[in-house]
Amino acid sequence: ACSKRLFSAGVAHVCVMYFVVRLERRVQVEPRLFNRDISSTIVQKLVSEVEGRFSGSYGFIVAVAALAGELPRGELDDQTGFAVFNVEYDALVYRPFKGEVVNALVSRVTQHGFFADAGPLTIFVSHHLIPEDMSYQSMPESFVSRDQGETILKGSKVRLRIIGVKIEVTDISATGSMRDDFLGLCD
């Protein structure tokens, strides 16, 4: 879902990390929550179960946008007494892509590189992918530029290019680089 856009400085790739996707989930409602407004109870349970969670290849579910169509009829689970609803919904999801440029907040610095968070995504930037003029300092743990006096330490805002994405069953992580034009510390 990347598109090219022209900027005055040249051509840049712009990738979209946020998507609206249609998903399905089985929502279980306990008997004590049965009431006249069962639909709002189902929506509340759906939101509490999925928002902020990772959903396989789709990425992180940021928000439930809307239910898709009418609420289906529920089925009773003979063993628990819960009503079970197969709910289709539209969700706003966050999914990073290789080559994408993101702003992130540095969360940890080590001699091997640093970790930065872009929303729920943790990105590792190896010391090999930090500009050559920056060197590691142990007190405080940081990378300091020799010629520009810039310092990357915990809490710094940086602009990175994602060079690799690893999707696991319950999480997603990425590796990044600062060795490119217009990447580095942000104000």
C-alpha positions as CSV (number, residue, x, y, z in Angstrom):
1,A,0.0,0.0,0.0
2,C,2.9,2.3,-0.8
3,S,2.5,5.2,-3.2
4,K,5.1,7.6,-4.6
5,R,4.6,11.3,-4.0
6,L,6.8,14.1,-5.4
7,F,8.3,16.6,-3.0
8,S,10.4,19.7,-3.8
9,A,13.5,17.8,-2.7
10,G,12.8,14.9,-5.1
11,V,10.9,11.6,-5.1
12,A,10.1,10.0,-1.7
13,H,8.2,6.8,-0.9
14,V,5.3,7.2,1.5
15,C,3.9,4.0,3.0
16,V,0.6,3.9,4.9
17,M,0.8,2.1,8.3
18,Y,-2.8,2.4,9.2
19,F,-5.6,0.4,7.6
20,V,-9.2,-0.3,8.1
21,V,-9.8,-4.1,7.9
22,R,-12.9,-6.3,8.5
23,L,-12.3,-8.8,11.2
24,E,-14.4,-11.4,13.0
25,R,-14.5,-12.4,16.7
26,R,-16.5,-14.7,18.9
27,V,-17.8,-12.5,21.8
28,Q,-19.0,-14.3,24.9
29,V,-21.5,-12.5,27.2
30,E,-22.1,-13.8,30.7
31,P,-25.8,-14.3,31.8
32,R,-25.5,-11.5,34.4
33,L,-24.8,-9.0,31.5
34,F,-28.0,-9.9,29.6
35,N,-30.2,-6.8,29.4
36,R,-32.4,-4.8,27.0
37,D,-29.4,-3.1,25.5
38,I,-27.3,-6.3,24.8
39,S,-25.8,-4.7,21.6
40,S,-24.0,-2.0,23.6
41,T,-22.8,-4.7,26.0
42,I,-21.4,-6.8,23.1
43,V,-19.7,-3.7,21.6
44,Q,-18.1,-2.9,25.0
45,K,-16.8,-6.4,25.4
46,L,-15.5,-6.5,21.9
47,V,-13.6,-3.2,22.4
48,S,-12.1,-4.3,25.7
49,E,-11.0,-7.6,24.2
50,V,-9.4,-6.4,21.0
51,E,-8.3,-2.8,21.2
52,G,-4.5,-2.5,21.9
53,R,-4.0,-6.2,21.0
54,F,-1.9,-7.7,18.3
55,S,-3.8,-9.5,15.5
56,G,-1.5,-11.7,13.4
57,S,-0.5,-10.4,10.0
58,Y,-2.9,-7.4,10.4
59,G,-0.8,-5.8,13.1
60,F,-2.0,-3.9,16.2
61,I,-5.7,-3.1,16.6
62,V,-5.9,0.5,17.4
63,A,-9.7,0.9,17.5
64,V,-12.9,-0.8,16.7
65,A,-14.4,1.5,14.0
66,A,-17.9,0.0,13.6
67,L,-19.8,-3.3,13.6
68,A,-20.3,-4.7,10.1
69,G,-24.0,-4.9,9.5
70,E,-26.6,-6.1,11.9
71,L,-25.7,-7.9,15.2
72,P,-26.1,-11.6,14.7
73,R,-28.2,-13.8,16.8
74,G,-26.4,-15.3,19.7
75,E,-26.0,-19.0,20.5
76,L,-26.1,-20.4,24.1
77,D,-23.0,-22.3,25.2
78,D,-24.4,-25.4,27.0
79,Q,-21.4,-25.8,29.2
80,T,-21.0,-22.2,30.4
81,G,-24.4,-20.6,30.0
82,F,-22.8,-17.7,28.1
83,A,-24.3,-16.3,24.9
84,V,-21.8,-16.4,22.0
85,F,-22.0,-13.9,19.2
86,N,-19.9,-14.2,16.0
87,V,-19.3,-10.5,15.4
88,E,-17.9,-8.9,12.2
89,Y,-16.4,-5.5,12.7
90,D,-14.2,-2.9,11.0
91,A,-11.0,-2.1,12.9
92,L,-8.3,0.5,12.5
93,V,-5.0,-1.4,12.5
94,Y,-1.4,-0.3,12.7
95,R,1.0,-2.3,10.5
96,P,4.6,-1.1,9.7
97,F,6.3,-1.9,6.4
98,K,9.9,-2.3,5.3
99,G,11.2,1.0,3.8
100,E,8.8,3.2,5.8
101,V,10.1,6.3,7.6
102,V,8.7,6.7,11.2
103,N,9.2,9.1,14.1
104,A,10.0,7.2,17.3
105,L,11.0,7.8,20.9
106,V,14.2,6.3,22.2
107,S,13.4,3.9,25.1
108,R,16.8,2.3,25.8
109,V,20.4,2.8,24.7
110,T,23.2,0.1,24.8
111,Q,26.6,-0.1,23.3
112,H,25.2,-2.3,20.5
113,G,22.6,0.4,19.4
114,F,19.3,1.7,20.8
115,F,15.6,0.7,21.0
116,A,12.9,3.2,20.0
117,D,9.1,3.0,20.2
118,A,6.8,4.2,17.4
119,G,3.4,3.6,19.1
120,P,3.2,-0.1,20.0
121,L,6.1,-1.0,17.7
122,T,9.6,-1.4,19.1
123,I,12.4,-0.7,16.6
124,F,16.1,-1.7,17.2
125,V,18.8,0.4,15.5
126,S,22.2,-1.3,15.5
127,H,25.3,0.9,16.1
128,H,26.3,-0.2,12.5
129,L,23.2,1.7,11.2
130,I,23.7,4.9,13.2
131,P,25.7,7.7,11.4
132,E,29.5,7.0,11.4
133,D,30.3,10.2,13.2
134,M,28.3,9.1,16.3
135,S,30.0,7.1,19.0
136,Y,28.8,5.3,22.1
137,Q,29.2,7.0,25.5
138,S,28.6,5.0,28.7
139,M,27.8,7.9,31.1
140,P,25.0,8.6,30.4
141,E,24.3,5.8,27.9
142,S,24.1,7.7,24.6
143,F,25.4,8.1,21.1
144,V,27.2,11.4,20.6
145,S,28.0,13.1,17.3
146,R,31.6,14.4,17.0
147,D,31.0,17.2,14.6
148,Q,27.4,18.4,15.2
149,G,27.2,18.0,19.0
150,E,24.0,15.9,18.7
151,T,23.2,13.3,21.4
152,I,20.8,10.3,21.2
153,L,19.8,9.2,24.7
154,K,16.7,7.8,26.4
155,G,13.8,10.1,25.6
156,S,15.2,11.5,22.4
157,K,12.9,11.8,19.4
158,V,14.4,10.2,16.2
159,R,13.3,9.7,12.6
160,L,14.2,6.2,11.3
161,R,13.7,4.1,8.2
162,I,12.4,0.6,8.9
163,I,14.7,-1.9,7.2
164,G,13.2,-5.1,8.5
165,V,9.9,-6.3,10.1
166,K,9.6,-9.5,12.1
167,I,6.0,-10.8,12.7
168,E,5.5,-13.4,15.4
169,V,2.4,-15.0,16.8
170,T,1.8,-12.4,19.6
171,D,4.0,-9.4,18.6
172,I,5.8,-7.5,15.9
173,S,9.2,-5.9,16.0
174,A,11.4,-4.1,13.5
175,T,15.0,-3.0,12.8
176,G,15.7,0.5,11.7
177,S,18.4,2.7,10.2
178,M,19.4,6.3,10.6
179,R,21.9,6.2,7.7
180,D,20.0,8.1,5.1
181,D,19.2,11.7,4.2
182,F,16.7,13.5,6.5
183,L,16.9,10.8,9.2
184,G,18.2,11.3,12.8
185,L,17.2,13.5,15.7
186,C,13.9,15.4,15.6
187,D,12.8,18.4,17.4
